[in-house]
Amino acid sequence: MAMDPDDLNTERIATVFGGTGFLGRRIVKRLLERGFTVRAASRHPARVGPVFSSTARMPEAVEADILDASSIGSAIAGSQAVVNAVSLYVEQGAQTFERVHVKAAADLAAASRDGGVDRFVQISGIGSDPQSDSKYIGARGRGEEAVASAFPGAFIVRPAVMTGPDDVFLTTIVRLIRLLPVYPLFGDGGTRLQPVYVADVAEAVGRLIDGRNHKGSFTLEFGGPRIYTYKELLREIARQLGTHIRLMPVPFAAWGALAGVAELLPAAPITRNQVDLMRHDNVAAIGAPGLKELDIEPRGIEEVIRLIDRRA
Ligand SMILES: NC(=O)c1ccc[n+]([C@@H]2O[C@H](COP(=O)([O-])OP(=O)(O)OC[C@H]3O[C@@H](n4cnc5c(N)ncnc54)[C@H](OP(=O)(O)O)[C@@H]3O)[C@@H](O)[C@H]2O)c1
């Protein structure tokens, strides 16, 4: 079923699983702006109203659990496009990384293929690797493979760490720089990161779904305009906040132990998957198609830091 983006008489339906999340809500907004009828699917549809209260058009709130095949089926019925922006950062009961990021992702992709969906976008992450020793990173990599085999031609979108006024990443750093006399580094702080603005990723996904500016690549890596080591990033943020920062190296093993305990808390301040991700550089591969191929000029962290600092 080919989509004709210029045919205004045809209703185009897009379903975004995780449509209330940090990235998913922005993808929903971009698709609404592009004229799609959008279903924001999540386990808590009551959150849709407040999340989209300021948008010109509302998405449809759909209650669906990606672990439940029947709710997948009714959520995507009649859709031309489906996005999987579901997250799981801490395993809990039946919600394991394997179940959510591999099996459920593949189930959603297969149901989309069987339902005649034209475009499927799997949100994954830079560094996903099926061979990784990390349970999280390995599951993300196997999830990409499972989706690509269930839905040939699916887009695999791998963002770097995403920033935005309501993010966890920069907000936590800004808060801790203001709070702590000494800032603990992951290891020696040498891990390279390429923070990307969440709205740029959402715009890119909107363009992929709309079939414009797509140059035939199915795995895309989205990074921001600058690569920093973690240490450089902290110093840059402190500089923008007009403050001084003292850094202290902390071995990864200590972080792993701390995160194991922190995960027992209801809202874990640090998780083992975050520690695992910080062990390796998290930057777009040289030559990998990304925002540039979609004609998007990535924005830096400066404006986001100003917004976060103003709110703090
Ligand atoms: N944030 C980053 O910096 C970053 C960087 C790279 C990649 N990513 C990837 O980007 C994707 C989105 O991340 P995010 O940070 O936007 O996540 P998020 O803010 O935690 O949002 C997750 C969304 O998924 C929904 N959800 C969770 N479990 C579900 C289930 N079983 N069935 C249906 N919906 C479910 C949540 O709603 P309910 O809880 O109401 O169901 C929510 O709408 C993830 O794959 C993440 O790994 C994120």
The ligand as an SDF file (V2000), in Angstrom:
LIG
                    3D

 48 52  0  0  0  0  0  0  0  0999 V2000
   16.1140    8.9760   25.8940 N   0  0  0  0  0  0  0  0  0  0  0  0
   17.2800    8.8240   25.2430 C   0  0  0  0  0  0  0  0  0  0  0  0
   18.2640    9.5800   25.4270 O   0  0  0  0  0  0  0  0  0  0  0  0
   17.4110    7.7190   24.2200 C   0  0  0  0  0  0  0  0  0  0  0  0
   18.6140    7.6310   23.4710 C   0  0  0  0  0  0  0  0  0  0  0  0
   18.7090    6.6530   22.4890 C   0  0  0  0  0  0  0  0  0  0  0  0
   17.6540    5.7870   22.2560 C   0  0  0  0  0  0  0  0  0  0  0  0
   16.5010    5.9030   22.9990 N   0  0  0  0  0  0  0  0  0  0  0  0
   15.4010    4.9940   22.6950 C   0  0  0  0  0  0  0  0  0  0  0  0
   14.2850    5.7560   22.2650 O   0  0  0  0  0  0  0  0  0  0  0  0
   13.0720    5.0450   22.5930 C   0  0  0  0  0  0  0  0  0  0  0  0
   12.1420    5.9710   23.3630 C   0  0  0  0  0  0  0  0  0  0  0  0
   12.7980    6.3740   24.5440 O   0  0  0  0  0  0  0  0  0  0  0  0
   12.2010    7.4940   25.5160 P   0  0  0  0  0  0  0  0  0  0  0  0
   13.3450    8.0060   26.3120 O   0  0  0  0  0  0  0  0  0  0  0  0
   11.3530    8.4320   24.7180 O   0  0  0  0  0  0  0  0  0  0  0  0
   11.2700    6.6080   26.4600 O   0  0  0  0  0  0  0  0  0  0  0  0
   10.1990    7.0400   27.5730 P   0  0  0  0  0  0  0  0  0  0  0  0
   10.1720    8.5190   27.7500 O   0  0  0  0  0  0  0  0  0  0  0  0
   10.4960    6.1900   28.7520 O   0  0  0  0  0  0  0  0  0  0  0  0
    8.7960    6.6210   26.9280 O   0  0  0  0  0  0  0  0  0  0  0  0
    8.4690    5.2890   26.7170 C   0  0  0  0  0  0  0  0  0  0  0  0
    7.0840    5.1640   26.1520 C   0  0  0  0  0  0  0  0  0  0  0  0
    6.7930    3.7720   25.9680 O   0  0  0  0  0  0  0  0  0  0  0  0
    5.5350    3.4680   26.5680 C   0  0  0  0  0  0  0  0  0  0  0  0
    5.5740    2.0760   26.9930 N   0  0  0  0  0  0  0  0  0  0  0  0
    6.4240    1.5020   27.8770 C   0  0  0  0  0  0  0  0  0  0  0  0
    6.1670    0.1900   27.9820 N   0  0  0  0  0  0  0  0  0  0  0  0
    5.1330   -0.0670   27.1460 C   0  0  0  0  0  0  0  0  0  0  0  0
    4.4050   -1.2350   26.8160 C   0  0  0  0  0  0  0  0  0  0  0  0
    4.6550   -2.4310   27.4030 N   0  0  0  0  0  0  0  0  0  0  0  0
    3.4170   -1.1550   25.8820 N   0  0  0  0  0  0  0  0  0  0  0  0
    3.1230    0.0310   25.3010 C   0  0  0  0  0  0  0  0  0  0  0  0
    3.7740    1.1720   25.5810 N   0  0  0  0  0  0  0  0  0  0  0  0
    4.7660    1.1250   26.5000 C   0  0  0  0  0  0  0  0  0  0  0  0
    5.4010    4.4750   27.7180 C   0  0  0  0  0  0  0  0  0  0  0  0
    4.0490    4.6970   28.0920 O   0  0  0  0  0  0  0  0  0  0  0  0
    3.3150    3.8130   29.2320 P   0  0  0  0  0  0  0  0  0  0  0  0
    4.3020    3.6520   30.3460 O   0  0  0  0  0  0  0  0  0  0  0  0
    2.1060    4.6140   29.6030 O   0  0  0  0  0  0  0  0  0  0  0  0
    2.9460    2.5360   28.5690 O   0  0  0  0  0  0  0  0  0  0  0  0
    5.9680    5.7270   27.0350 C   0  0  0  0  0  0  0  0  0  0  0  0
    4.9950    6.3080   26.2000 O   0  0  0  0  0  0  0  0  0  0  0  0
   13.5210    3.8170   23.3990 C   0  0  0  0  0  0  0  0  0  0  0  0
   13.6760    2.7300   22.5330 O   0  0  0  0  0  0  0  0  0  0  0  0
   14.8930    4.2350   23.9110 C   0  0  0  0  0  0  0  0  0  0  0  0
   15.7120    3.1510   24.2320 O   0  0  0  0  0  0  0  0  0  0  0  0
   16.3500    6.8450   23.9650 C   0  0  0  0  0  0  0  0  0  0  0  0
  1  2  1  0
  2  3  2  0
  2  4  1  0
  4  5  1  0
  4 48  2  0
  5  6  2  0
  6  7  1  0
  7  8  2  0
  8  9  1  0
  8 48  1  0
  9 10  1  0
  9 46  1  0
 10 11  1  0
 11 12  1  0
 11 44  1  0
 12 13  1  0
 13 14  1  0
 14 15  2  0
 14 16  1  0
 14 17  1  0
 17 18  1  0
 18 19  2  0
 18 20  1  0
 18 21  1  0
 21 22  1  0
 22 23  1  0
 23 24  1  0
 23 42  1  0
 24 25  1  0
 25 26  1  0
 25 36  1  0
 26 27  1  0
 26 35  1  0
 27 28  2  0
 28 29  1  0
 29 30  1  0
 29 35  2  0
 30 31  1  0
 30 32  2  0
 32 33  1  0
 33 34  2  0
 34 35  1  0
 36 37  1  0
 36 42  1  0
 37 38  1  0
 38 39  2  0
 38 40  1  0
 38 41  1  0
 42 43  1  0
 44 45  1  0
 44 46  1  0
 46 47  1  0
M  CHG  2   8   1  16  -1
M  END
$$$$
